[in-house]
Amino acid sequence: MDKRLRIEEEAARCLLCADAPCSQACLKGDPARAIRAIRFSNEKLAGQWVAECTDADLEAAEKACIHYDRPIRIKEMISAVAQEASPQGGLEGGSLAIDFCGIRCENPFFLASSAVCTNYEMVARAFEMGWAGVFYKTICLQDIREVSPRFDAVHDNGGHGNFFAFRNMEQLSENPVDVDFDILKRLKQNYPSKVVVASIMGQTEEDWVQLAQMAEAAGCDAVELNFSCPQMRQTGMGSDVGQDPELVTFFTAYVKRSVKIPVIPKMTPNIAHISEPAMGAYFAGADAISAINTIKSVTMGDGSEVNGCQTGSGLSGRAVKPIALRHILAMVKNPMMKNIQYSGIGGIETWRDALEFIQLGCRNVQVCTAVMQYGYRIIDDMILGLQHYMAERGIEHVSDLVGELLPKFYLPSDLDRETIVYPKIDRDKCIGCGRCYTSCMDGGHQAVAFDTGLRQPRIVGTKCVGCHLCRLVCPTGAIGLTKRITKKQK
């Protein structure tokens, strides 16, 4: 198996323990922090936390591992990453500071309006750990009463702990309105360099204006208009508004007239063409757009019932990232919407995920589900990874990355259909499992032959169409790419 795949697979097994026993047992380093760096796409930088560790230190750490199945192979992982690690101190990264709606942000990483920011103590702790700002849990004037249980998850391989999709039935803040705005006021007073955004939701024009003015009076840097919550029990709120371009236009315009701070409508993905309500917000004078909120869905796990009842609700997590990127792209590519900024949301776990949103045009990103799984501590690897990436490319300012990949995106009708890239099998990495053969026979073009005696697959060039299903299902990374060539004429 490819070394990178092997260490990533082992890092994914790590329980990411609080006050990790492996690091407690290690006298000269922090193996838990090194594993977390690998887990969150910083394998080249992981060595700095175990640089002084001896084999005995790592063996002691491995022995202390409390994994329910078998101990994490700490010594093997550290040995593997050490061969390609950047030196401690490494490259000097560029500046992560960026302007958003005229507000200076120390980095592009924000907490999304959700369960991860519902009181003063939570947000203060996140600020102190390095998060640049918060879109605080949405505030409304209605009485909010939540259900129990309110969360469910779709797990990796049916296991526990790690999930790739998350069901959230929460609505809005359950705090009294004056309590929430007092929290926001204290956060801004005590952390003046951090960005504090009030997320609000009204049901009438008067509601929207009153809440926006309260946000401005509390000293908030901006106000986000939640047009997108998918599980509001009151009609005329949340995604009911976000699916109606006329209401988005009117409510955005009302708020813009009532406050001087930036106004940021939050779009729903539960719509065919997100640009339609987004254009309404744009023409009403919105300063930026947040997207996306959770996707309406149904989960049917053991914990999905509420007192014997099932319902649909919002889905988040890394499974929704491609959908979020699609909606961002649709808005950014809309020729009618110029000079408006974007805050990207949806499935962001690592700095690489955040980078994708930035490269499509977002000036900051909001994170929720990953924090709920792994805690505020993931900000360390987000900052470190993005800085190192910028240093490797010689990029001085994160703003230089904003929208840089947009020129690569075309309509399907404009793509090259006259050339082909064939797959290529690396015999040293192939273990002969036959997954490529099975998938190509039953889901592709019957272009992989398989010698059952030698257990060796072979690409049949006369049948291969270059779809690369075989490469995607290969568990060891043994199938790569050849050079692009012109297709043979039929």
Secondary structure, 3 states (H helix, E strand, C coil): CCHHHHHHHHHHHCCCCCCCHHHHHCCCCCHHHHHHHHHCCCHHHHHHHCCCCCHHHHHHHHHHCCCCCCCCCHHHHHHHHHCCCCCCCCCCCCECCEEECCEEECCCEEECCCCCCCCHHHHHHHHHHCCCEEECCCECCCCCCCCCCCEEEEEHHHCCCCEEEEEECCCCCCCCHHHHHHHHHHHHHHCCCCEEEEEECCCCHHHHHHHHHHHHHCCCCEEEEECCCCCCCCCCCCHHHHCCHHHHHHHHHHHHHHCCCCEEEECCCCCCCCHHHHHHHHHCCCCEEEECCCEEECCCCCCCCECCECCCEEEECHHHHHHHHHHHHHHHCCCCCCCCEEEEECCCCCHHHHHHHHHCCCCEEEECHHHHHHCCCHHHHHHHHHHHHHHHHCCCEHHHHCCCCHHHCCCHHHCCCCEECCEEECCCCCCCCCHHHHHHHHHCCCCEEEECCCCEEEECCCCCCCCCHHHHHCCCCCEEECCCEECCCC
